[in-house]
Amino acid sequence: MDTIIRCFSKRTVEEILSALGTGDWTTTTIQLLEKASPISLKISIRLIREGRYQSIDQCLRREYRMLCHVLQEKSVMIFMRVPELYSWSRTKVPSGSLVSWSK
């Protein structure tokens, strides 16, 4: 428990990753964190830290607003990249794969 508190009480995601060091469960944790989106990790840590001083109602409202903002930004990015993601023929029929949320 002391290791968890020591590592996850750091201010930034980068500090948390460097504090984890080596070990059986820490290696697995580092691998999982490195697979996640850096932006989502930073948003999550900020929501958790600021949520400590808020009511559950305030936390849920804040999380909902953040989610709406992220989804709006994601869809804008996808629509802006449509010409890059599809190659169009003269008949305007797209050839290529559909856009996935993981890109």
N, C-alpha and C positions, 0 to 999 in steps of 0.2 A: 504494500500500500504506500509506503514511503517513496518508492521509485515512481509510482504513478503521480503522486502529489508533486514530487520534485520536477518531473518532466513536463506535466501538463499545466503547471502554474506559471510557465514562461509566458512572456507577452506576445510573441509572434509565432507563426507556424514554423518559420525557419529555426527559431530558438528551440522549439519543441522537438523538431527533428534532430537537431544536433545534441540535445540533452538525452535523447533516447539511447544513444550509444549502441552497444552490442549485447546480445543475449537472445535467448530462444524466442520469447514473446515480443521483445522489442524489434527484432529483425522482421517478424511478420507484420507488426504494427507499422513500421517504416515503409514496407512494401505496399501495404494497403493505402497509407496516406499519400505515397508517391503516385499511385494510380488515380487518385482523385484529382479533380480540377483544383488548381491552386486558388482560383477566385472563390470557389465554393467553400474551401477550407477557411479562407480569410473571412468570408461573410459569416460562416457558422461560428467561428471563434468570437467575432464581434457581437453577434446576436446573443450568444451565451453570456459573455462578459457583461453586456449592458442589461440583459434580462435579469441579472441577479438583483437589481434594484427596482424592478417593475412588477406590477401585478400580472396575474395570468392573462387578464383581458388585454393589457397593454402589450404583452409579449405576443399574443396571438394576432393582434392587429398589426404589429410591426412585421411579424413574419409573413402575414398575408400581403402586405404592401411590398415587401421585398420580393416575394415570389412573383407577384404581378409585374413588377419592374423587370425582373430577370427574364421572364417569359416574353415580355414585350420586346426587350433588347434582342433576345435570341431570334424571334421571328423577323425582326427588321434585318438582322444580319443574314438570315437565310434568303430573304427576298432580294437583298442587295447582291447576293452571290449567284443568283439564278443563271446569268449568262456564263459564269465560270463552270457551273455544275452540269449544264446540258450542252450538247452540241446540236444545233438546229439545222434541219434540212430546208429546202425551198418550200416544202409544204407545211412548215412550222410544226412538224411532228417531233417531239423530243426523243432523242436517243440517249440513253445513259441511265444511271440508277437514280432512284428517288433519294431525296435528302433525308438523312436520319438525324435525330436529335443528338446523337453522340458526336457528331462532327463539329 
